Amino acid sequence: MKKETISMDAKLMFLWMRWISQLHNHNHLET
């Protein structure tokens, strides 16, 4: 159970970081 939660958190964190970086890249291109 604990392992599942950790892996899920890691997946969410990965998606979050990717989304953030994409936003940053988009902002740089826009400006």
N, CA, C and O atoms as a DFTB+ gen file, in Angstrom:
124 C
 N C O
     1  1       0.850      -1.206       0.000
     2  2       0.000       0.000       0.000
     3  2       0.881       1.249       0.000
     4  3       0.677       2.165      -0.797
     5  1       1.862       1.273       0.905
     6  2       2.728       2.442       0.992
     7  2       3.517       2.628      -0.305
     8  3       3.701       3.747      -0.783
     9  1       3.979       1.506      -0.863
    10  2       4.761       1.573      -2.098
    11  2       3.900       2.171      -3.218
    12  3       4.367       3.002      -3.997
    13  1       2.646       1.739      -3.284
    14  2       1.733       2.250      -4.307
    15  2       1.577       3.764      -4.189
    16  3       1.631       4.483      -5.186
    17  1       1.386       4.232      -2.973
    18  2       1.203       5.664      -2.752
    19  2       2.437       6.441      -3.188
    20  3       2.329       7.487      -3.828
    21  1       3.613       5.920      -2.837
    22  2       4.854       6.611      -3.186
    23  2       4.992       6.701      -4.703
    24  3       5.323       7.759      -5.239
    25  1       4.738       5.586      -5.396
    26  2       4.884       5.581      -6.851
    27  2       3.872       6.543      -7.479
    28  3       4.178       7.223      -8.458
    29  1       2.680       6.594      -6.913
    30  2       1.658       7.496      -7.435
    31  2       2.098       8.945      -7.242
    32  3       1.961       9.769      -8.146
    33  1       2.626       9.248      -6.056
    34  2       3.105      10.604      -5.788
    35  2       4.214      10.968      -6.762
    36  3       4.257      12.087      -7.274
    37  1       5.111      10.022      -7.016
    38  2       6.224      10.271      -7.929
    39  2       5.693      10.568      -9.328
    40  3       6.202      11.452     -10.017
    41  1       4.677       9.834      -9.740
    42  2       4.104      10.043     -11.073
    43  2       3.480      11.432     -11.164
    44  3       3.674      12.151     -12.144
    45  1       2.724      11.799     -10.123
    46  2       2.098      13.121     -10.103
    47  2       3.161      14.209     -10.119
    48  3       3.027      15.209     -10.824
    49  1       4.223      14.006      -9.337
    50  2       5.297      14.987      -9.272
    51  2       5.931      15.153     -10.647
    52  3       6.218      16.270     -11.078
    53  1       6.147      14.025     -11.336
    54  2       6.755      14.067     -12.664
    55  2       5.876      14.866     -13.621
    56  3       6.368      15.724     -14.353
    57  1       4.571      14.580     -13.613
    58  2       3.654      15.302     -14.497
    59  2       3.627      16.781     -14.137
    60  3       3.611      17.638     -15.021
    61  1       3.622      17.081     -12.840
    62  2       3.602      18.461     -12.375
    63  2       4.818      19.219     -12.883
    64  3       4.700      20.328     -13.405
    65  1       6.013      18.593     -12.722
    66  2       7.249      19.239     -13.161
    67  2       7.228      19.467     -14.667
    68  3       7.647      20.520     -15.146
    69  1       6.736      18.473     -15.414
    70  2       6.680      18.608     -16.872
    71  2       5.741      19.749     -17.261
    72  3       6.053      20.535     -18.155
    73  1       4.591      19.838     -16.589
    74  2       3.619      20.884     -16.876
    75  2       4.217      22.259     -16.587
    76  3       4.055      23.197     -17.369
    77  1       4.911      22.365     -15.454
    78  2       5.549      23.626     -15.063
    79  2       6.575      24.043     -16.107
    80  3       6.590      25.193     -16.545
    81  1       7.431      23.109     -16.503
    82  2       8.481      23.427     -17.477
    83  2       7.853      23.836     -18.808
    84  3       8.363      24.724     -19.491
    85  1       6.754      23.193     -19.174
    86  2       6.092      23.546     -20.429
    87  2       5.555      24.969     -20.350
    88  3       5.660      25.729     -21.313
    89  1       4.984      25.330     -19.211
    90  2       4.473      26.687     -19.033
    91  2       5.613      27.690     -19.152
    92  3       5.474      28.723     -19.808
    93  1       6.738      27.383     -18.515
    94  2       7.898      28.273     -18.556
    95  2       8.378      28.442     -19.984
    96  3       8.652      29.559     -20.423
    97  1       8.482      27.336     -20.712
    98  2       8.939      27.402     -22.095
    99  2       7.978      28.243     -22.927
   100  3       8.407      29.057     -23.746
   101  1       6.698      28.048     -22.721
   102  2       5.689      28.795     -23.466
   103  2       5.824      30.287     -23.180
   104  3       5.766      31.114     -24.090
   105  1       6.005      30.616     -21.910
   106  2       6.153      32.021     -21.529
   107  2       7.373      32.630     -22.196
   108  3       7.316      33.765     -22.669
   109  1       8.477      31.891     -22.240
   110  2       9.699      32.399     -22.856
   111  2       9.471      32.648     -24.341
   112  3       9.933      33.650     -24.886
   113  1       8.759      31.735     -24.992
   114  2       8.505      31.893     -26.421
   115  2       7.591      33.090     -26.663
   116  3       7.790      33.849     -27.611
   117  1       6.605      33.251     -25.817
   118  2       5.644      34.347     -25.988
   119  2       6.306      35.709     -25.829
   120  3       6.013      36.637     -26.583
   121  1       7.189      35.832     -24.859
   122  2       7.745      37.147     -24.558
   123  2       8.715      37.628     -25.566
   124  3       9.255      38.725     -25.427
